[in-house]
Amino acid sequence: MSWIDSRLELPQNGNKEHSQEDAQPVSLLPPDAEALFETAMEKHLTDLRARKTPEAACVISMELMVTVKGKSVPGPQAVRQRAREYVGTWFTVDTANTFPDIVLTEDIVDAVVYNSHYQLLWELAGLPPAGEKSDGAHFHSLVIKCTIEMREKKTFDDAMQHLTELANTPISFEPSTGDVDELVTPQAAYAEFAGQLRAQGLAETSVFDLVAQLSKLIKQSQEILPSVTQAVVRQLEARVLLSYYKSLEAERTEKEEQTKQKQLAEASLAQTQASPAQTEDISAQLSSLNDISAQLSSLNAVAERQAKDTSTNTFLHLLDGLFGH
């Protein structure tokens, strides 16, 4: 057996620095989490011995680094305690049980067990903190965030589908024969629509523009329809709002493109205006510009996402107020 192979036996004594830690009692997990943890822990140790996963290869490489530093690799008990603590932090996030359907899964526990082992080795190697610790609380927060985003997207998609169906509903060209459709005057329709838009916080300029668009559609309908009913007005309002959302999206896309072009122009200008002393090492400057460009792209992506989220949520709030969705 080679020296490296012998290390994969994961000695029970583990790292001497963790001997006291190993002896400390660990808190119990809820029964369901306990079962998931034990399964994940056994799988993790088995994968390490068999070296059959990329995660195992990463841990083994970190063990080599720890050994080079003159330290012993942590044994199963040290890994188990760290992993158990990390899994336990899952229950520190949603203490109010706001998301009862978001529970620990086998995949999440597997990832937390691996990360806890890897970070333990990282610390023993004396390396600087590698970003945010991916413990159970971190994973729980990520799952909640992703779940909220998915639910909001579905709500928005459903609202847009309803709005589109309403806008495309066939209009009856026959006279109304009963009290099914309430007849409305254009002025009453404008006042009601404007009041609803103001109630949702739209600027007065936007309110005026949207009411003006509704006015055009109502005047067109009066030329071909026997009367203006509440149902017709709702359909026309839906068309106005769909047009409004498309214009918002087009404006946002145009601003994003303008921002990118401006940043490219500024970077190009900075490069052409550099002094001779600054241009001695062109390759180094290009590398620096590429790094800056990458950072700007990352910041732009965040800003664009925030802007889109804001406009989407604002429009969804508007639909909630107007159509009750």
N, C-alpha and C positions, 0 to 999 in steps of 0.2 A: 504494500500500500504506500503510495507516494505521500509526501508531506501535505500537499494540498488535499488529497483524498481524506487523510486522517482528520483534517479540520472539519470536514463535512459531517463528521459523527456528532457534532454539536455537543461537546462535553457538558455534563450536568453541572460541573463546578462553575463554568461560565467565566465571566470577567471578574477578577478579584474586586474591582471597584464596585461591583454590584452584589457582593456577597450579603451585605446588610439589607440591601433592597430586596433580594430574593427571599429573605427570611420574614419580611413584613407581610401581614395578612392583606388580602385583596378583597375589595367589596364584591358582593354577589350581584350578578346581573339578573334581571327578570328571567323567568324560565324559558320563554321563547328565545330571548337574546342569548341566554347561556348555551342553549343547544346549537344555535347558529355559530356562536363563538368557538365552541369545542370542535365542531366540524371544520370550520375555517382554519383553526390552529393546526389540527392534524394534517389537513391538506397542505398547508404552508410548509410544514416541516418535511412532509413526504416529497413535495416538489423540490425542496432544497437538496435533499439527498439524491434525488434522481436527476437533478439539473435539467428538468424538462420544460421549463417556462422561461420567458425573457425576464420575468420578475426574479426568478431564482438566480439567473445569471448576474443581475444587478446586485443582489444581496451578496453573492459570492465574491464579486469584485470588491465590494466594500469591506468584506471580511479580510481580504488580502491587504487592503490599505490599512486597516486597523492593526493587523499583525506586523506590517512594516513599521508602524509607529511604536512597536514594542509592547503592545497591549494584547490581552487575550480577548477572543471573540465572546460575546455574551452567550450563555447556555440557554436551553429551552425555557428554564424557569424565569430568567430575566426577560426574555422575549415575550413569554406568556403574560407576565405582569404588566409590561409596557402596553402590550396589545389590549389587555383587558381594560386598562385605564382609558385607552383611546376609544374603545368601543363604548365604554360607560359614558363618555362625554356626549354621546348622541342624545341622551336623556336630559341634557342641560339646556337644550334649545327651545323646543316647543312645550314649555312647562304648563301652558294654559290649554294644551290639547286643541289648538286651533285647527290643526291639520291631522285629524285622527286617522285618515286614510294613508298618510305617509309614514310607513313603518320601515324598520330594518329589513333588509333583504340579504340573501346569501351573497350576492355580488358586492354589496356595500361592505359587509363584514369582511369578506375576502380582501378587499382593497385596503381597509383600515388595518388589518393584521399585517399585511405586507408593508404598508407605509410606516407603521410603528416600528417594525424591525429595521427597516432601512434607515429611518431617522435616528434610531438608537445607535446604529453603527456610525452614522454620519457624525454624531456628537462625540463618540469615542475616538474617531479619527481626528478630532480637533478642528474640523472644518467650520467655516462661518455658517450661520443660519441660511438654509437654502429656501428662501421664500416663506410662504405661509404653511404652518404645520397642517397636514391633511388628517386631522383626527376625526372622530365621530361627529363632533359639533360642526366641523367644516363641511363634511359631507351632508349632514342634515340640512344645513343652511343652503347648500347648493341645490339639493333636491327640492326644497321648499321654493327657492327662487325659480327653478326651471318649471315646477308645477304651476306656480302663479302665472308665469309667462305663457305657458301652454293654455291655461284656462282663459286668460285674457284674450289670447289670439282666437280661441274658439268662440268666445263671446262676441268679439269684433266680427269674425267671419260670419257668424249667424246673423248679426245685426245687418251687415252689408248684404247678405243674401235676402233677408226680409225686405230691405230697402229696395234692392234691385227688382225683386218680384213685384213689389207694390208699384214701382215706377213703370213696369212693363205689363201690368194688368190691363186687359182690354177695356176700353172705355165704351160704355153703351151710348149709342146715338139716338136711342128711343126716348120719348118724353117720360118723365117720372109719373107713375100711376098711383102712388100712395105715399105713406109717411116713412117709407123705408129710408130714403135719402133726404136728409134735411137740406132744403134750399138755403143758400147763403148769398149775401151780397159781396161783391169784390172788396168793398171797403172793410167789411167785417172780417173777411179772410185775411186781408193785409194786417189789420190790427192784431188779430190773434197770432199770426205767424211772427210778427215783430215782437210781441210780448214774450212768446216762447223762446225766441232767439236771445232776447235780452236776459231772460231768466237763466240762460245757460252761460252767461258771461261774455257773449260776443261783443266786440267793439261796435260802436254805432255805425262806423263806415261799412263794416261787414253786414250789419243788419240792413242798412239801406240798400246795399247792392243785392242782397238775397231777396229782399221784398220786391225790388225792381225787376228781378228775373221772374219772380212769381207773377208779377203784374203782366209781364209780356205773355206768359203762358196762358193766364186767365183770359186776357183779351183775345188771344188766338182761339181759345176754346169757345168763347162767346159767339164767334163767327160761325161755328159749325155744330155746336151743341144747343139743344133746346133750353137748357138751364144749367146753372152752376150749382152743383151739389157738394156736400161735405166730402163725399167719396172722391169726387173729381179733384177737389182742392188737395186732398191728401196725396193723391197720385202726382199732382203737379209739384207739391212740396218735396216729394221724394226725388223727383227729377232734378229739382234745384239743388238739393243737398248732395246728390251724386256728382253733379257738375262741380259743386263747391269743393268736394273732397279731391276730385281729380286735379283741380287747379292748385290746391294745397300741395299735393304730391309733386306736381310739375314744378312749382316754385321751390320746393325743398331740393329737388334734384338739380335744378339750375344753380342754386346757391352752393351746393356741394361741388359742382363742376367748376364754378368760378373760384372757389376757395383753393381747389387743387391747382388750377392754372396759375393763380396768384403766387402760390408757394413755389411752384416750379420756376416761375419768372424770377422771383426773389433769389432762389438758390443759384440760378444761372447768372444773374447780375453780380452776386457776391463772388462767384468764381472768376468772372471776367475782370473785376475790379481789384483783384488781389495784387499785392506788390510783388516785385521780383523775389524778394526774400521769402515771401509766403508761398511762392510757386516752385521753390527748389525741389520739393518732393511732391510731384503731381499725383503720384499713386496714393500717397498718404492722404492728400486732400480729398481725392475722389472717394477714398474709403470713408473719410469722415463725413463727406456729404451724403454718402449712401446711408451711413448710420443715422444722420439727422433726418434724412428722408423717411427712413423706416420708422423713426420715433414719431415724426409728424403724421405718418400714415396711421400709426397706432392711435394717436390722439384724435385724429380725424374720425377714425372708426367709432371711437367711444362717443365723440360729440354727435356724429351722425345718428348713432343708435339712440342717444338721449333725445335728440330733436325729433326723430321719427316716433319714439315712444310718446313724447309729449303731444305731438299733433294727433297721433292715433287715439290716445286716451281722451284728448279734448273732443275729438269728433265723436267718439263712442259715447261720451257723457252727453253730448248734444242729442244723439239719437235716443238715448235713454229718456231725456226730458220730453222729446217730441213724440216718440212712438211707444214709450214704455218698455224698452228692451235694454 
